[in-house]
Amino acid sequence: MNIWIDLVRQMDIRFLTKQLLLMGNMVRDYWIQVDKDDWQQLLHLVTKKQSYLSSVIVCGPREHQRAKAEQALECLIKMLYDKLVKYSLQAKSV
């Protein structure tokens, strides 16, 4: 039974990492095509659920998986925040 729990946790962190990296790629590659309000909503949701996401990451079975997932989460939040701040500054200067 313990093996199943470990497999589920491992799948969770792998899946989470892939989803975080995918969202980061979308922010980087499709920023202009997506409405600013949608990016704000994504940032709000990710920060609201950050403690849950971190708890999934902490349960990861391997250190390198935890580090990769944590880095992906931090990068996504920073990228969204930085782009939204830049967008707001540009909108104010126009």
Protein Blocks (a to p, Z undefined) as FASTA:
>chain_A
ZZmmmmmmmmmmmmmmmmmmmmmmmmmmmmmmpcfklmmmmmmmmmmmmmmmmmmmmmpm
bfklmmmmmmmmmmmmmmmmmmmmmmmmmmmmZZ
